[in-house]
Amino acid sequence: MRAHYHKTSEMSLYYSILNRNSRDMTISRAEFDVPDVNTEAIQVEPQRLADNIVVESSVVRGGRQTLDGVRWRNVAFVGTRIRYMGGGVELSNVRFINCTFDLPEIRHAAQVAEYAALLPSWPLIIYG
């Protein structure tokens, strides 16, 4: 089953909790406004890239967001606390604006940090 979440006409606050049964899900053209730094806009459990959870053409403002387990495409994070724990992730045309990062000291985390700093035109795909 493929699900799509589209932006409404007015700014809304979306929280999506995706569980073990969530596969092949796309969240598209959404705007997440998350005022609490301890709240994630999109929570994925467990965090497996193979489940094909895609967030595309969206904006996440504020809050905290774990990158693991999601295919992020054409997404902007603004003032978000970004967390990467070393799992699978896809970053394609993802921008980090005034974000802070919590990264472990591992090779994959260094790749995520380099992607965020250099804003490359190619995707970063890590299979965790």
N, C-alpha and C positions, 0 to 999 in steps of 0.2 A: 504494500500500500504506500502511496506517495502522498504526502501532505504538504500543503503550501500555506504559509502565513504571510499575508500581505499587509502593508502599511495602510492604516485607516486615514481618513481625511484630516483628522486632528491628531496631535501628538499624543501617543498613548504609552502606557507602561506595560511592557510584556515580560512575563516570566515563563519560561518553558522548562519543564522538567521531563527529560526524555529518559526512559528506563530501558531495561533489558529487552523489551518487546519492540522498541523503536528501531526500525531499520529503514533505509532508503527514504529519509525525511528531508525535505528542503524548506528552510525558512527564507523567504525572499522579500526584498524591498520593505524590510521592517525597520522601525526606529525604536531602540531601547533606551529609555531614560531611567537610569538607576541611581537614585540619590544616596543610597547606603553603600559605603565602601566594602561592607562585608557581605553584600548580596550579589549573586551572579545573575546576569541576564539569561543565560542559557546554561543549564546544568545537564550534563550527559553522564549517565551511569549505566554500565561501566564505560570507560573511555577507550573505545576501540575504533580506529579509523575504518576498519572493515565493515562497520555497520552503515557506512555511507550517510552520515548526518552532514548536511550541507547548509551553510549560512551564506547567502549571497546578496550582493547589492544592498547592504544594510549598514546602519550606523549604531554603535553602542556608545552611549555617553555615561560616564561615571561608573560607579560600582566596581566590581571585581570580575574578571573573566579568566577561567582556565581554558587554555587553547587545546589541550589534549583531546583526541577522539573526534575532532570536527574538521571538515573541509571548509576553510574560510576563503571565500572568493569575492573580491571587490567589496571589502568591508573596511570601514573606518572606525577605529577605537579612539575616543576623545576623552582625555582625563580619566582613563580607566586603569585600575591596578591589574596588570597582566601577570598571570601565573602559568608557568609551563613546568610540568613534572617529569618530562622525559619520554612521554608516550608518542604515539603516532599523531601527526598533524599535517595538514596541508595549508599553506599560506600562498595565495595567489592574488596579487594586486591588493594587498592588505596594508593599510596605513595606520601608524600609531602616532597620535598627536597628543603631546603633553601627558604621556602615560608613564607609569612606573612599572618596574619588572621584578618579579620574584622568580629567579631561575636557579636550579641546582648547578653544581659544578661538574657538569658532564658535557661530552662532546656535542650531543644534540642540542643542548641549551645554548651552547656557543653559536651554533648555526642559526637558531632563532634570534639571538641577539644581533648577529651580523645582518640578518635579513631586515630586522627592525631599523637598524642604523643606516643601512645602505639604500633601502627602498628599491630593490632591483626590479627589473621588468620580467624576470623569470620566476616561476613558482618554486617554493620550497616544499618538498614532500618528504616527510620522515615516517618510516614505518617502524613503529615501536613494538 
